[in-house]
Amino acid sequence: MKDLTGRNVFVTGAASGIGRATALLAAERGARLHLTDIQADRLLEVAEEIIARGGRVPFAEPADLADCAAVRDLAVRLTSRHGSMDVVMNIAGVSTWGTVSSLEHHHWRRMVDVNLMGPIHIIEYLLPAMIDGGRGGHLVNVSSSAGLLGLPWHAAYSAAKFGLRGVSEVLRFDLRRHRIGVSLVCPGAVDTPLTETVDIVGADASTPAFRRLQARFRSRAARPEDVAEAILEGIRTGRYLVHTSREIRLLHFLQRVLPPVYELVMRLLNGLAHRALPAVAEARASTARTPQGPPAERAAEPEGPALRTGKADR
């Protein structure tokens, strides 16, 4: 898609971070922005900012993307008023890290419900209308470097991000006959509110060690505006895999071409992370998880707390 002028562009996670930056940039390129985020007040601020700059925001509504019914209702309102979308961007996400000893069931469930099922709900209810519209279009799924690589403490987060990568890999071929392109965006570190709110189970965010690790992370982080540029360039050129970090691109290359070197690098990285924050490796979940009887006779695991999404990823 060479030009966004007059195109209907839908963006999730638009209240902050990558989502906000991408919405602002798409508006500058002439797109008609349709926005959602769970943070209603901040979403309104972004919509007003776009309009103040001369952009167009026909639709901006808060939604919990983990709630399938809420997404369905939002999609009905959106398409009934404004027709099918030309570009759909799944950017919203949340992050929790930890070990298999420290992560509790609700951590795993939340990552999947927000970071995988959230985008799937959007795809389920907006892509059929795009297909029926017959104009072609583009789908953007923002995964993560953790959707490509085995990063320390990222098992729950990677479960969702690798899943989104799999969905994208299939859809890039399934949707081609409808002239709908697919981009899978795999950022490395990005300087967004997520870097301040990421939950590392077992780590005390007030400790000097945590702050040092966080500062090191942010020092190598890309600006959301740079990621937004990469996303729109991916749409313009029809690129499938969109990188925003040279280091992640190199590690992904090593993973595919020189697996022994990749394995050595990742072992070293894992060791460095555990030495930097040993409390994470030593943490234990607060609830007992001892199986009671054979698998077929175990009681169902309790659900986690009510889920909420909306911050831009990575």
Secondary structure, 3 states (H helix, E strand, C coil): CCCCCCCEEEEECCCCHHHHHHHHHHHHCCCEEEEEECCHHHHHHHHHHHHHCCCEEEEEEECCCCCHHHHHHHHHHHHHHHCCCCEEEECECCCEECCCCCCCHHHHHHHHHHHHHHHHHHHHHHHHHHHHHCCCEEEEEECCHHHCCCCCCCHHHHHHHHHHHHHHHHHHHHCHHHCEEEEEEECCCECCCHHHHCEECCCCCCCHHHHHHHHHHHHCCECHHHHHHHHHHHHHHCCCEEECCHHHHHHHHHHHHCHHHHHHHHHHHHHHHHHHCHHHHHCCCCCCCCCCCCHHHCCCCCCCCCCCCCCECC
